[in-house]
Amino acid sequence: MRVDQYCKRAVVAIDGEADICEAARLMRESHVGFLVVFDKDDPRRVPQGVITDRDIVLEVTALEIDPHAVTVADVMTRDPMIAHESDDLSELMRGMRLAGIRRVPVVDGRGSLAGVIAVDDVIDVVSAMMGDIAASIRTEQRQEWRARRSSPSMSAVSQPSQ
């Protein structure tokens, strides 16, 4: 399974020069807790970093720093883990687990921002697969039961010999 099959293409991104209030507002309006950071002068929007709602709380709000005085670039995680569209999904999940992260920007062959993959996306995929597996097992059991029920050798109950 490749990353490009499961990543979300609708990415919410922000310029690193934006202030923290703008980032928080964008997160609220977009109903996300993760933004990919890019340089506004880069037409390809190559990811420069990421910022989360947790970063804002821990690095700005909890320290009582004026959010208008701090830029996204000041708080973001620089050089984040990046996935390529062609990467193997299970290998990426292993790397994310080891790094302790839940979301990763996805880039295309040119390094341009193409999407975001989150652990939640993979949970959805794995859950659907597990449902399909369980349904397959139930179907097989029903078919076996029907076959046994209609079989002449199974319809007569054999009595133990005395």
Backbone as a ProteinNet text record, in pm:
[ID]
protein_1_A
[PRIMARY]
MRVDQYCKRAVVAIDGEADICEAARLMRESHVGFLVVFDKDDPRRVPQGVITDRDIVLEVTALEIDPHAVTVADVMTRDPMIAHESDDLSELMRGMRLAGIRRVPVVDGRGSLAGVIAVDDVIDVVSAMMGDIAASIRTEQRQEWRARRSSPSMSAVSQPSQ
[TERTIARY]
84.5	0	89.5	56.6	135.9	66.3	147.1	97.2	-1.8	24.5	-62.2	-204.5	-226.7	-360.6	-445.8	-384	-457.2	-442.1	-350.6	-332.1	-448.3	-469.9	-571.6	-506.7	-574.8	-520.2	-551.7	-655.1	-691.8	-602.6	-497	-398.9	-420	-418.3	-425.2	-281.7	-237.3	-98.2	-94.5	19.5	35.3	178.8	192.6	323.8	392.2	519.8	595.5	600.6	576.2	580.6	450.6	346.3	219	237.5	158.5	169.1	85	105.9	40.9	-110.8	-159.6	-304.7	-363.9	-295.5	-342.9	-343.6	-241.3	-236.3	-351.5	-374.2	-483.6	-618.8	-634.9	-760.5	-782.1	-675.8	-685.2	-719.3	-659.2	-690.4	-837.6	-885.8	-1026	-1120.4	-1095.3	-1183	-1181.2	-1067.3	-1052.2	-1077.7	-1100.9	-1126.8	-1011.6	-889.3	-770	-681.6	-590.8	-495.6	-352.8	-336.7	-205	-197.4	-94	-71.6	66.7	74.4	203.9	252.9	378.2	436.1	522.1	504.4	580.1	628.7	716.8	766.3	673.9	617.8	519	574.8	705.9	767.7	796.8	762.8	788.2	660.6	654.2	533.1	502.7	604.5	582.2	531.4	541.7	499.7	567.3	698.5	776.6	765.7	727.8	712.9	843.6	835.2	949.4	939.2	817.2	791.9	645.9	610.9	472	447.2	322.4	284.2	151.3	139.9	18.3	-46.2	-172.5	-240.7	-168.9	-112.1	-36.9	88.5	156.9	273.3	235.2	122.1	76.8	49.4	-17.6	-50.3	76.5	165.5	284.1	390.2	406.9	515.8	476.1	347.1	302.9	206.8	92.2	-11.6	35.4	90.9	132.9	244.6	322.8	431.9	388.7	260.6	201.9	275.8	312.1	377.6	269.5	288.9	192.9	190.3	76.6	70.5	85.8	67.6	88	236.8	316.3	458.7	543.1	479.2	550.3	500.2	593.1	552.8	543.4	478.8	469.2	608.9	698.4	835.5	909.2	871.7	935.6	897.5	780.1	725.8	725.4	724	707.2	819.2	788.5	889	955.1	1084.8	1160.1	1201.3	1216.5	1257.2	1174.7	1043.6	959.3	978.5	930.2	928.7	839.9	886.7	813.5	794.1	676.1	650	642.2	685.9	670.9	549.2	481.4	361.8	388	507.1	539.6	586.5	597.5	644.1	545.5	598.9	516.9	448.7	318.4	240.4	282.5	305.8	342	478.6	572.3	703.4	691.3	605.9	583.6	521.9	423	359.1	459.8	549.6	654	742	781.9	863.9	790.9	662.2	582.2	571.7	552.5	543.3	673.3	785.3	915.2	942.6	896.1	917.2	812.2	704.8	599.4	517	491.2	411.4	288.1	184.6	56.6	25.8	91.1	61.1	190.7	189.8	310.5	270.4	338.8	314.3	359.3	289.6	322.3	360.9	472.3	518.7	518.2	510.5	515.4	661.2	682.8	817.2	905.5	844.6	922.7	947.1	891.9	906.8	798.9	699.5	588.3	486.2	425.9	323	207.5	174.8	70.2	-42.2	-15.9	-118.2	-64.1	-145.1	-107.7	-159.4	-78.4	-123	-122	-230.3	-243.1	-269.5	-233.8	-261.3	-410.9	-494	-639.7	-680.1	-614.4	-645.1	-615.7	-506.3	-466.2	-557.6	-599.3	-694.4	-822.9	-869.7	-988.7	-968	-851.7	-821.2	-815.9	-743.4	-727.6	-862.8	-944.2	-1076.6	-1163.1	-1160.7	-1238.4	-1189.5	-1057.5	-1002	-1046.1	-1040.1	-1082.4	-1230.3	-1312.2	-1453.6	-1473.6	-1395.8	-1404.5	-1360.8	-1256.5	-1207.7	-1313.7	-1370.7	-1473.8	-1595	-1636.3	-1750	-1718.5	-1596.5	-1555.6	-1562.8	-1518.8	-1523	-1667.6	-1754.4	-1896.8	-1960.4	-1931.3	-1987.1	-1941.2	-1812.8	-1759.8	-1826.7	-1846.4	-1910.1	-2055.1	-2127.6	-2265.8	-2271.2	-2180.6	-2177.8	-2146.5	-2055.3	-2020.3	-2138.7	-2207.4	-2323.5	-2433.1	-2458.2	-2560	-2521.1	-2395.1	-2348.5	-2363.7	-2331.8	-2345.2	-2491.6	-2573.8	-2716.4	-2783.6	-2741.5	-2802.7	-2737.4	-2629.1	-2558.9	-2635.1	-2657.6	-2731.6	-2663.8	-2534.7	-2465.6	-2479.7	-2505	-2517.2	-2661.4	-2760.2	-2898.2	-2941.2	-2882.6	-2916.9	-2821.8	-2879.2	-2796	-2754.6	-2627.7	-2582.1	-2591.9	-2641	-2654.4	-2528.1	-2481.4	-2364.2	-2398.6	-2306.6	-2331.6	-2327.6	-2414.9	-2421.7	-2363.2
-117.3	0	124.2	214.9	336.7	453.7	547.3	663.9	744.1	758.3	841.8	788.8	661.3	604	644.8	687.6	709.7	849	929.5	1063.4	1154.5	1254.3	1355.9	1462.4	1498.2	1596.4	1739.9	1757.8	1892.3	1928.3	2002.7	2037.9	2182.5	2205.7	2341.9	2383.6	2487.8	2531.7	2681	2724.3	2865.1	2909.4	3037.3	3098	3111	3083.4	3092.1	3231.2	3334.7	3471.4	3513.3	3432.2	3464.3	3461	3542.2	3536.6	3421.5	3391.6	3277.6	3293.6	3416.1	3437.6	3396	3427.6	3388.5	3236.3	3171.2	3024.8	2963.8	3014.5	2963.6	2986.6	3102	3134.1	3039	3013.3	2921.6	2779.8	2737.7	2605.3	2597.4	2701.6	2703.2	2700.8	2785.5	2793.7	2665	2597.1	2476.3	2348.1	2362.1	2247	2146.8	2198.9	2114.5	2156.7	2070.2	2102.5	2094.3	2098.3	2077.3	2158.3	2238.9	2316.8	2286.3	2276.6	2263.8	2405.2	2431.3	2564.9	2568.1	2675	2691.1	2835.9	2860.7	2996	3057.1	3174.1	3234.1	3264.1	3275.7	3302.4	3175.2	3060.6	2932.5	2885	2892.2	2851.4	2702.1	2621.4	2477	2441	2533	2510.8	2387.6	2386.7	2280.3	2297.7	2192.4	2205.5	2246.3	2351.6	2399.5	2356.6	2326	2286.9	2254.9	2224.9	2201.1	2267.2	2302.4	2357.9	2296.3	2264	2203.9	2295.1	2266.7	2341.7	2323.5	2206.7	2179.4	2266.3	2284.6	2373.2	2513.4	2561.4	2696.4	2705.4	2605.1	2606.8	2601.1	2507.8	2488.4	2596.2	2645.5	2739.2	2886.7	2913.7	3054.1	3081	3017.3	3044.7	3015	2896	2857.2	2946	3004.7	3093.1	3239.7	3261	3395.6	3491.9	3440.6	3521.5	3582.4	3706.5	3774.5	3702	3641.5	3564.7	3650.7	3781.8	3870.5	3901.7	3874	3905.1	3785.4	3673.5	3551	3500.9	3459.9	3406.8	3254.5	3201.6	3056.3	2996	3059.6	3009.5	3002.9	3090.5	3089.2	2965.7	2910.4	2802.9	2667.5	2668.1	2544.1	2443.7	2319.8	2214	2221.6	2249.3	2260.2	2121.4	2109	1982.6	1864.2	1870.7	1761.2	1634.5	1524	1401.1	1427	1387.3	1406.3	1268.9	1246.4	1123.1	1157.7	1066.3	1079.7	997.6	1042.6	973.6	825.5	792.4	654.2	569.3	628.2	552.7	442.2	336.2	227.2	272	253.9	301.6	235.9	106.2	39.5	85.5	109.1	159.9	300.7	383.2	518.3	512.5	424.8	412.5	370.1	280.8	237.2	356.1	434.9	553	656	674.6	769.1	721.4	590.8	536.2	560.5	531.3	549.4	695.9	786.6	929.8	990	916.2	965.1	1077.1	1068.1	1171	1109.5	1192	1144	1189.4	1297.1	1350.7	1386.8	1365.2	1389.5	1452.2	1559.9	1612.7	1511.9	1511.3	1422.7	1510.6	1475.4	1550.7	1463	1529.9	1458.2	1440.5	1393.8	1368.1	1491.4	1610.7	1735.3	1794.9	1731.9	1784.3	1883.4	1900.2	1992.6	1927.6	2009.4	1962	1899.7	1774.5	1702.2	1655.8	1648.6	1600.5	1587.1	1525.9	1497	1357.2	1279.2	1147.6	1149.5	1099.3	1095.7	953.6	925	794.3	765.2	866.6	849.3	794.4	842.1	794.8	645	602.3	462.5	376.4	429	355.9	329.5	428.7	409.5	296.7	293.5	190.9	52.6	43.1	-85.5	-133.2	-42.1	-78.7	-135.3	-72.2	-121.3	-259.7	-279.1	-410.8	-516.7	-483.6	-578.1	-613.2	-514.9	-540.7	-635.4	-614.7	-703.1	-845.3	-857.4	-989.4	-1060.2	-987.7	-1047.3	-1089.9	-1008.7	-1042.8	-1165.8	-1176.4	-1291.7	-1419.7	-1412	-1528.1	-1568.3	-1470.1	-1500.2	-1564.9	-1512.7	-1568.1	-1712.6	-1736.7	-1872.1	-1967.4	-1922.7	-2007	-2039.6	-1939.2	-1961.5	-2061.6	-2045.5	-2137.6	-2279.8	-2293.1	-2424.9	-2486.1	-2407	-2454.8	-2501.5	-2420.9	-2459.1	-2587.8	-2600	-2719.9	-2843.2	-2832.2	-2945.5	-2980.9	-2879.1	-2900.2	-2970.8	-2941.1	-3001.3	-3133.9	-3168.5	-3293.4	-3411.6	-3518.5	-3634.9	-3700	-3702.7	-3768.7	-3692.2	-3561.5	-3480.6	-3473.3	-3506.1	-3492.3	-3607.3	-3720.9	-3833.4	-3829.6	-3833.6	-3830.2	-3972.8	-3995.9	-4130.2	-4156.3	-4271.9	-4311.2	-4387.8	-4361.1	-4437.2	-4584.9	-4672	-4817.2	-4862.3	-4959.5	-5007	-5141.1
0	0	0	-87	-98.9	-29	18.3	89.5	4.5	-125.9	-210.6	-219.9	-189.3	-195.1	-75.8	33.9	158	217.8	165.9	223.4	184.5	267.5	239.5	151.9	44.4	-49.9	-8.7	68.8	113.5	232.5	204.5	307.3	349.5	478.5	529.4	560.1	492.5	504.6	535.3	586.6	625.9	598.9	573.3	554.8	690.6	695.7	819.7	880	800.8	852.4	921.2	911.6	977.1	1128	1198.9	1344.5	1399.5	1526.5	1590.2	1593.9	1610	1607.7	1473.8	1367	1233.6	1218.9	1270.8	1265.2	1344.4	1463.6	1547.1	1480.4	1422	1352.2	1233.8	1158.3	1044.4	1090.5	1199.3	1253.5	1293.7	1359.8	1403.4	1284.1	1185.4	1068.1	986.7	982.8	901.5	980.7	1110.3	1197.8	1194.6	1205.2	1208.8	1324.9	1364.1	1469.2	1419.7	1286.3	1225.7	1097.4	1085	963.5	908	777.2	711.7	684.1	713	698.1	571.7	494.3	370.2	361.1	266.9	240.2	136.1	165.3	74.8	-64.4	-76.5	-207.2	-286.7	-231.5	-297.8	-367.7	-500.3	-571.8	-558.4	-527.7	-511.7	-372	-279.5	-140.8	-79.8	-87.6	-25	126.6	199.1	345.1	413	493.4	571.1	716.7	757.7	895.5	914.9	1039.9	1077.3	1212.1	1234.7	1364	1404.2	1532.3	1584.7	1687.4	1716.4	1820.5	1954.8	1975.4	2098.3	2106.3	1993.1	1990.3	2037	1987.6	2023.4	2172.9	2226.3	2369.3	2454.4	2423	2507.6	2490.4	2369	2341.5	2348.2	2342.9	2342.1	2458.2	2455.6	2555	2696.9	2721.1	2855.5	2910	2819.2	2861.7	2864	2835.2	2835	2742	2624.5	2521.9	2434.1	2393.2	2306	2171.1	2133.3	2008.7	1883.2	1897.5	1782.8	1762.6	1864.9	1858.8	1814.9	1791.9	1757.3	1622.2	1537	1406.3	1411.3	1312.5	1298.1	1289.3	1215.3	1200.4	1334.2	1428.8	1560.6	1641.5	1615.8	1698.4	1627.1	1496.2	1419	1442.7	1414.1	1410.4	1274.3	1274.8	1149.3	1100	969.6	908.3	960.7	943.6	993.2	911.1	964.7	886.6	765.7	649.5	523.7	459.6	406.2	331.4	183.9	102	-43.3	-84.6	-187.1	-233.2	-260.2	-305.1	-341.2	-223.2	-103.5	13.6	50.4	110	160.3	289.4	295.7	409.7	540.5	540.3	665.7	716.2	625.5	667.4	725.2	663.4	715.6	855.2	874.4	1005.8	1112	1075	1168.4	1207.1	1107.9	1135.6	1219.9	1192.5	1271.5	1416.1	1434.6	1570.2	1645.3	1581	1645.5	1678.7	1591.6	1614.1	1708.1	1732.6	1821.4	1759.3	1629	1562.5	1496.6	1482.1	1429.2	1287.3	1241.1	1107.8	1036.9	903.9	824.6	691	651.3	516.9	411	299.4	188.2	69.7	4.2	-112.1	-236.2	-351.5	-478.7	-522	-642.6	-693.7	-702.2	-710.3	-715.8	-578.2	-474.7	-339.1	-301.7	-388.6	-361.3	-269.6	-185.2	-94	-172.3	-140.2	-212.7	-121.1	9.3	100.9	241.1	325.8	464.3	494.6	563.2	608.3	760.7	818.8	963.9	1010	1132.6	1190.4	1179.7	1197.7	1188.5	1051.6	946.1	810.4	798.8	857.2	849.9	936.9	1051.2	1135.5	1057.4	982.2	899.1	798.6	734.8	634.6	700	810.8	879.2	933.4	986.5	1036.8	925.3	810.1	696.2	654.3	654.2	618.9	719.7	847.9	951.2	935.8	901.7	877.2	760.6	654.1	537.2	572.6	652.8	693.6	777.8	874.3	960.2	877.2	781.4	695.3	610.9	563.7	484.1	566.9	690.4	779.7	806.8	835.2	859.8	737.4	620	496.4	476.8	499.9	484.8	583.7	707.1	808.7	769	717.5	673.7	559.4	464	350.2	395.2	486.9	538.7	612.1	693.5	767.4	671.4	567.1	467.7	395.2	359	289.7	377.8	502.4	594.7	616	625.6	650	532.5	412.6	294.4	255.9	317.7	286	345.4	264.8	314.8	434.8	437.2	547.8	678.5	669.2	790.2	838.7	753.1	795.3	885.7	866.7	954.5	1072.5	1190.1	1309.9	1341.1	1349.2	1378.3	1527.8	1561.9	1700.9	1742.1	1861.1	1906.9	1918.7	1885.9	1894.9	2039.7	2072.6	2211	2226.9
[MASK]
++++++++++++++++++++++++++++++++++++++++++++++++++++++++++++++++++++++++++++++++++++++++++++++++++++++++++++++++++++++++++++++++++++++++++++++++++++++++++++++++++

